[in-house]
Amino acid sequence: MTRQIKTMEDFSEFVGLSRPTVSKYFNDPSSVRKKTRDAIEAAIKQSGFRPNIFAVNLNRRRTNILGIIVPNSTDPFYMALTRRIEHIADQSGFLAFVLSSDGRPELEERAIETFKSMNVAGAIIAPLGVQSHHQTLSALGQSIPLIYVDSPLDDSSPFVGTDNRQSFRLMVDYLCRSGDPPCYFGMPPVNNNALVRQEAYVEAMRQLKMKPAVVETAANASWDFEKFGFDETLRILSQGGFPTRTVLCANDRVAFGVIAAAFQSGLKVGRDAESDLRVAGHDDHPLSRYTCPPLTTVAQNYNEIGRLAIELLLFKLGETSHNGEAFRDDERILLSAEIMLRGSA
């Protein structure tokens, strides 16, 4: 009966090689002679031994583990983003390890500390922004490459995301040409997008010589955007309604709540003359085409944001880009969005 092999020492004894030689193989199989490599691989098949990947990586100068931190692992945007990153990381010989901060600064800091203990080679982070631990992230960035996505941490760190000024200019222009100028329904201040998107709306309205109308909402730092939009819309409607018949929401999930509250209040949402309210969003959430009516919005290119983020990180790690792209170390990539015209506005 074959003795159970649990540790690297057990396996070294089983294969008849020194512990350093076996470790060298698991760090880089090409670093040992072919005869040695063949013997180790035959012993792996015979014994079924698999080393602890984290223990192996801790002994490397640079590991093959990449960290990803997102605020909400169940949000479709972050799910699509991490899938794309994981796929390209795997093609490049890296393991992407995903942690969620669940919108809580203390969990974001714990995730950062976890990645430090795992000796990750680099990380892609969607930061909480205004609530993020800037000093902790800055310290981590001194030791490994960091790429920020969705919401920038500051004005100088490498970042890949949507050009909010372009996307809101696109939507505001359309709404002003097709009906009443829009008022703006913001999102809870959970990251820097909350402020940047409001500023982008105000700027777009002023460029069109229109007066911005930002709807006052209750202070709320929750990621439950649908409930926020629903509750605030019911409150606004009970107090006389919106400043205009067109409501531009900071994101689609807020818009879902606005549409539901309008329906509950007996208002018709749509772009025809008989409708009481037009509602538009931002992001092109996967469910936005299935609301009633389908939501007019602007589409973020999830796949391209994920691809460019991992390609930029691999570039900073000295790896070759899959598409032969060359980046700068301080790269900030802003992608244009496109409008998706549907029935709500």
C-alpha positions as CSV (number, residue, x, y, z in Angstrom):
1,M,0.0,0.0,0.0
2,T,1.4,3.4,-1.1
3,R,2.2,5.7,1.8
4,Q,0.1,8.9,1.7
5,I,2.1,11.9,0.6
6,K,1.0,15.1,2.1
7,T,4.0,17.4,2.1
8,M,6.8,18.4,-0.1
9,E,9.2,16.6,2.2
10,D,7.1,13.4,1.8
11,F,7.2,13.8,-2.0
12,S,11.0,14.5,-2.1
13,E,11.6,11.2,-0.2
14,F,9.2,9.4,-2.4
15,V,10.9,10.5,-5.7
16,G,14.4,10.2,-4.3
17,L,15.4,13.7,-4.9
18,S,16.4,16.6,-2.6
19,R,13.8,19.0,-1.3
20,P,15.5,22.0,-3.1
21,T,15.4,20.2,-6.4
22,V,11.8,19.3,-6.1
23,S,10.9,22.9,-5.1
24,K,12.9,24.2,-8.1
25,Y,10.8,22.0,-10.4
26,F,7.5,23.2,-9.0
27,N,8.6,26.8,-9.2
28,D,9.7,26.4,-12.8
29,P,9.7,22.9,-14.5
30,S,12.1,24.1,-17.2
31,S,14.7,24.9,-14.6
32,V,15.7,21.3,-13.9
33,R,17.3,18.7,-16.3
34,K,14.9,16.7,-18.5
35,K,15.9,13.4,-16.7
36,T,15.0,15.0,-13.4
37,R,11.8,16.5,-14.7
38,D,10.7,13.2,-16.2
39,A,11.3,11.4,-12.9
40,I,9.3,14.0,-10.9
41,E,6.4,14.0,-13.4
42,A,6.3,10.2,-13.3
43,A,6.2,10.3,-9.5
44,I,3.4,12.9,-9.5
45,K,1.3,10.6,-11.7
46,Q,2.0,7.6,-9.5
47,S,1.4,9.4,-6.2
48,G,-1.2,11.9,-7.1
49,F,0.7,14.5,-5.1
50,R,-0.2,18.2,-5.7
51,P,1.8,20.9,-3.7
52,N,0.0,23.7,-1.9
53,I,0.0,26.4,-4.5
54,F,0.1,29.2,-1.9
55,A,3.1,27.7,-0.1
56,V,4.9,27.3,-3.4
57,N,4.2,30.9,-4.4
58,L,5.3,32.3,-1.1
59,N,8.8,31.0,-1.8
60,R,9.0,32.6,-5.2
61,R,10.5,36.0,-5.9
62,R,7.5,36.7,-8.1
63,T,4.4,34.5,-7.8
64,N,1.9,33.5,-10.6
65,I,-1.1,34.7,-8.5
66,L,-2.9,37.9,-9.4
67,G,-5.4,39.5,-7.0
68,I,-8.7,41.1,-7.9
69,I,-10.8,43.1,-5.4
70,V,-14.4,44.1,-6.4
71,P,-17.0,45.9,-4.2
72,N,-19.8,43.4,-5.0
73,S,-19.2,39.9,-6.5
74,T,-22.8,39.4,-7.4
75,D,-23.2,42.6,-9.5
76,P,-23.3,41.6,-13.2
77,F,-20.8,44.3,-14.2
78,Y,-18.2,42.9,-11.8
79,M,-19.0,39.3,-12.7
80,A,-18.4,40.0,-16.4
81,L,-15.3,42.0,-15.6
82,T,-13.7,39.3,-13.4
83,R,-14.6,36.5,-15.9
84,R,-12.7,38.3,-18.7
85,I,-9.7,39.0,-16.4
86,E,-9.6,35.4,-15.2
87,H,-9.7,34.0,-18.7
88,I,-6.8,36.1,-20.0
89,A,-4.8,35.6,-16.8
90,D,-5.2,31.8,-17.2
91,Q,-4.0,32.0,-20.8
92,S,-0.9,33.9,-19.6
93,G,-0.1,31.3,-16.9
94,F,-1.5,33.2,-13.9
95,L,-4.1,32.4,-11.4
96,A,-6.6,35.2,-10.6
97,F,-7.9,35.2,-7.1
98,V,-11.0,37.2,-6.5
99,L,-12.1,38.8,-3.2
100,S,-15.1,41.1,-2.5
101,S,-15.1,44.1,-0.2
102,D,-18.9,43.9,-0.1
103,G,-18.9,47.7,-0.1
104,R,-17.2,47.8,3.3
105,P,-13.9,49.6,3.8
106,E,-12.8,47.2,6.6
107,L,-13.3,44.2,4.2
108,E,-11.4,46.1,1.4
109,E,-8.5,46.5,3.8
110,R,-8.6,42.9,4.9
111,A,-8.6,41.8,1.2
112,I,-5.5,44.0,0.7
113,E,-3.7,42.4,3.7
114,T,-4.7,38.9,2.4
115,F,-3.1,39.6,-1.0
116,K,0.0,40.9,0.8
117,S,0.3,37.7,2.8
118,M,-0.2,35.6,-0.4
119,N,2.7,37.5,-2.1
120,V,0.6,38.2,-5.2
121,A,2.4,39.4,-8.3
122,G,0.0,42.3,-9.0
123,A,-3.7,43.3,-8.5
124,I,-6.7,44.8,-10.2
125,I,-8.9,46.7,-7.9
126,A,-12.3,48.4,-8.2
127,P,-11.9,50.7,-5.2
128,L,-14.5,52.0,-2.8
129,G,-13.0,55.4,-3.6
130,V,-14.1,57.9,-1.0
131,Q,-14.1,55.2,1.6
132,S,-11.0,53.4,0.5
133,H,-7.9,53.1,2.5
134,H,-5.7,55.3,0.3
135,Q,-2.5,54.9,2.4
136,T,-2.9,51.1,2.5
137,L,-3.4,51.0,-1.3
138,S,-0.6,53.4,-1.9
139,A,1.8,51.3,0.2
140,L,0.7,48.1,-1.7
141,G,1.3,49.9,-4.9
142,Q,4.9,50.6,-3.9
143,S,5.6,46.8,-3.9
144,I,3.5,45.4,-6.7
145,P,1.8,46.8,-9.8
146,L,-1.9,47.9,-9.2
147,I,-4.5,48.6,-11.9
148,Y,-7.7,50.3,-10.9
149,V,-11.0,49.7,-12.8
150,D,-14.5,51.2,-12.9
151,S,-13.8,54.0,-10.4
152,P,-10.4,55.7,-10.2
153,L,-8.7,55.9,-6.8
154,D,-7.1,59.3,-7.7
155,D,-6.0,61.3,-10.7
156,S,-2.6,59.6,-11.2
157,S,-2.9,55.9,-10.6
158,P,-3.2,53.5,-13.6
159,F,-6.9,53.2,-14.5
160,V,-9.2,51.5,-17.0
161,G,-12.8,52.5,-17.2
162,T,-15.6,54.3,-19.1
163,D,-15.3,57.9,-20.1
164,N,-18.2,59.2,-18.0
165,R,-18.0,62.7,-19.5
166,Q,-18.4,61.3,-23.0
167,S,-21.2,58.9,-22.0
168,F,-23.2,61.5,-20.1
169,R,-22.7,64.1,-22.9
170,L,-24.1,61.5,-25.3
171,M,-27.1,60.8,-23.2
172,V,-27.9,64.4,-22.2
173,D,-27.7,65.5,-25.8
174,Y,-30.1,62.8,-26.9
175,L,-32.6,63.5,-24.1
176,C,-32.6,67.3,-24.7
177,R,-33.2,66.8,-28.4
178,S,-36.0,64.3,-27.9
179,G,-38.0,65.8,-25.1
180,D,-37.8,67.7,-21.8
181,P,-34.2,68.3,-20.5
182,P,-33.3,65.7,-17.9
183,C,-33.0,66.1,-14.2
184,Y,-30.3,64.0,-12.5
185,F,-31.0,61.2,-10.0
186,G,-27.7,60.3,-8.4
187,M,-26.4,57.2,-6.8
188,P,-25.3,56.6,-3.2
189,P,-21.7,57.9,-2.7
190,V,-20.1,54.4,-2.5
191,N,-17.3,55.2,-4.9
192,N,-15.9,58.1,-6.9
193,N,-18.3,57.4,-9.8
194,A,-21.1,59.1,-7.7
195,L,-19.3,62.5,-7.9
196,V,-17.8,62.1,-11.3
197,R,-21.1,61.1,-13.0
198,Q,-22.9,64.0,-11.4
199,E,-20.2,66.4,-12.5
200,A,-20.4,64.9,-16.0
201,Y,-24.2,65.5,-16.1
202,V,-23.8,69.2,-15.0
203,E,-21.0,69.8,-17.5
204,A,-23.1,68.3,-20.4
205,M,-26.2,70.4,-19.5
206,R,-24.1,73.6,-19.4
207,Q,-22.5,72.9,-22.7
208,L,-26.0,72.8,-24.2
209,K,-26.9,76.0,-22.4
210,M,-29.4,74.2,-20.2
211,K,-29.8,74.6,-16.4
212,P,-28.8,71.5,-14.5
213,A,-31.3,70.1,-12.1
214,V,-29.8,67.6,-9.5
215,V,-32.5,65.8,-7.5
216,E,-31.8,66.0,-3.8
217,T,-31.7,62.5,-2.3
218,A,-31.3,61.2,1.2
219,A,-27.7,60.4,2.5
220,N,-27.2,56.7,1.9
221,A,-24.1,54.7,1.5
222,S,-25.8,51.4,0.5
223,W,-25.0,49.3,-2.5
224,D,-28.7,48.3,-2.7
225,F,-29.2,50.8,-5.6
226,E,-32.6,49.5,-6.6
227,K,-34.1,50.0,-3.2
228,F,-32.5,53.4,-3.0
229,G,-34.0,54.5,-6.3
230,F,-37.4,53.0,-5.4
231,D,-37.7,54.6,-1.9
232,E,-36.4,58.0,-3.0
233,T,-38.7,58.1,-6.0
234,L,-41.8,57.3,-3.8
235,R,-40.7,60.1,-1.5
236,I,-40.1,62.6,-4.3
237,L,-43.4,61.8,-6.0
238,S,-45.2,62.2,-2.6
239,Q,-43.7,65.7,-2.4
240,G,-44.7,67.0,-5.8
241,G,-42.6,65.0,-8.2
242,F,-39.4,65.5,-10.2
243,P,-38.3,68.9,-11.6
244,T,-38.8,67.7,-15.2
245,R,-40.6,64.9,-16.9
246,T,-37.2,63.3,-17.8
247,V,-35.1,61.5,-15.2
248,L,-31.4,60.6,-16.0
249,C,-30.1,58.1,-13.4
250,A,-26.5,57.6,-12.4
251,N,-26.8,53.9,-13.2
252,D,-29.3,51.4,-14.4
253,R,-29.9,49.8,-11.0
254,V,-31.0,53.1,-9.6
255,A,-33.2,53.5,-12.7
256,F,-34.8,50.0,-12.0
257,G,-36.0,51.4,-8.7
258,V,-37.3,54.6,-10.3
259,I,-39.3,52.7,-12.9
260,A,-40.8,50.4,-10.2
261,A,-41.8,53.3,-8.0
262,A,-43.4,55.2,-10.9
263,F,-45.4,52.1,-11.8
264,Q,-46.6,51.7,-8.2
265,S,-47.6,55.3,-8.2
266,G,-49.7,54.9,-11.4
267,L,-47.3,56.7,-13.7
268,K,-46.6,55.6,-17.2
269,V,-42.9,55.5,-18.2
270,G,-42.0,55.8,-21.8
271,R,-41.1,58.1,-24.7
272,D,-44.5,58.6,-26.3
273,A,-46.7,61.6,-25.8
274,E,-49.0,59.8,-23.4
275,S,-46.3,58.9,-21.0
276,D,-45.9,60.7,-17.7
277,L,-42.1,60.2,-17.3
278,R,-39.1,59.4,-19.3
279,V,-36.3,57.4,-17.4
280,A,-32.8,56.7,-18.7
281,G,-29.8,55.0,-17.0
282,H,-26.1,54.3,-17.5
283,D,-24.1,51.0,-17.8
284,D,-26.4,48.7,-19.9
285,H,-27.0,46.3,-17.1
286,P,-27.8,42.8,-18.5
287,L,-31.4,43.2,-17.1
288,S,-31.9,46.7,-18.6
289,R,-33.5,45.4,-21.8
290,Y,-36.0,43.4,-19.8
291,T,-37.5,46.1,-17.7
292,C,-41.0,47.4,-18.5
293,P,-40.5,49.4,-20.6
294,P,-37.0,48.4,-21.6
295,L,-34.5,50.9,-20.3
296,T,-32.7,53.5,-22.5
297,T,-29.1,53.6,-21.3
298,V,-25.5,53.9,-22.4
299,A,-23.4,50.7,-22.7
300,Q,-20.1,50.2,-21.0
301,N,-17.8,47.8,-22.8
302,Y,-17.3,45.3,-19.9
303,N,-15.2,42.9,-21.9
304,E,-12.8,45.6,-23.2
305,I,-12.4,47.1,-19.7
306,G,-11.5,43.7,-18.4
307,R,-9.2,42.9,-21.3
308,L,-7.3,46.2,-21.1
309,A,-7.0,46.0,-17.3
310,I,-5.3,42.6,-17.3
311,E,-3.2,43.4,-20.4
312,L,-2.0,46.6,-18.7
313,L,-1.2,44.6,-15.5
314,L,0.7,41.9,-17.5
315,F,2.6,44.7,-19.3
316,K,3.7,46.1,-15.9
317,L,4.8,42.6,-14.9
318,G,7.0,42.4,-18.0
319,E,4.8,40.0,-19.9
320,T,4.0,40.3,-23.6
321,S,0.6,41.6,-24.5
322,H,-1.6,39.2,-26.4
323,N,-2.4,41.9,-29.0
324,G,1.1,43.4,-29.1
325,E,-0.1,46.6,-27.4
326,A,2.4,48.9,-25.7
327,F,1.3,50.8,-22.6
328,R,2.8,53.5,-20.3
329,D,3.4,52.8,-16.7
330,D,1.0,55.6,-15.7
331,E,-1.6,54.6,-18.3
332,R,-5.2,55.9,-17.8
333,I,-7.5,54.4,-20.4
334,L,-11.0,55.9,-20.8
335,L,-13.3,54.0,-23.2
336,S,-16.2,55.5,-25.1
337,A,-19.8,54.3,-24.5
338,E,-22.6,53.9,-26.9
339,I,-26.3,54.8,-26.4
340,M,-28.9,52.0,-26.3
341,L,-32.3,53.5,-27.3
342,R,-35.2,51.5,-25.8
343,G,-38.7,52.3,-24.7
344,S,-38.2,54.2,-21.4
345,A,-36.9,57.4,-22.9
